[in-house]
Every structure is written in C-alpha cells, then in structure tokens.
C-alpha cells in the first residue's frame, strides 16, 4: 500500500486545523466588510456560470467523419 501523506504534510494539516479552531476564539470579532466587497464573489460566480454555459469554439471547429 502506498502512503499518501508524509509526516510533514500531516503536521501541516494538523497545524492548519488547530489554527482554524483556536484563532477565532482568540481574535476579536471584525466589523462586516463594505457592501461593494460582497459583490465580488457574486460577480466571480456569474462569470464562471457564463463561461460554463456558453458554447465553445471547439464545437464550431469540429470535423465530422462519416464512413
């Protein structure tokens, strides 16, 4: 059986998990971001959906071989 994780990668993952649990308990709460910044993830998601559902150039350049 092949080992997927080395000791170093396991330690990094444990340190990240511990920081995600402990840091929110120690740091003070932050004020909410400006409303304009909240539109960035929405814009990125809209652009990704537009790219996902738009027709590609490969469909027009495809060569159909018939026997």
BELZI-V316858 format. One record per residue. PHI is phi in whole degrees, -180 to 180 (999 if undefined). Layout:
PHI / PHI
//
This chain:
999 / -88 / -81 / -85 / -115 / -89 / -62 / -66 / -69 / -66 / -65 / -65 / -65 / -67 / -65 / -64 / -65 / -66 / -68 / -70 / -86 / -87 / -62 / -62 / -76 / -95 / -84 / -72 / -67 / -96 / -70 / -66 / -72 / -61 / -62 / -63 / -69 / -73 / -83 / -62 / -63 / -66 / -66 / -65 / -66 / -64 / -65 / -66 / -69 / -63 / -68 / -70 / -101 / -83 / -68 / -94 / -71 / -67 / -67 / -78 / -95 / -71 / -105 / -102 / -99 / -113 / -88
//
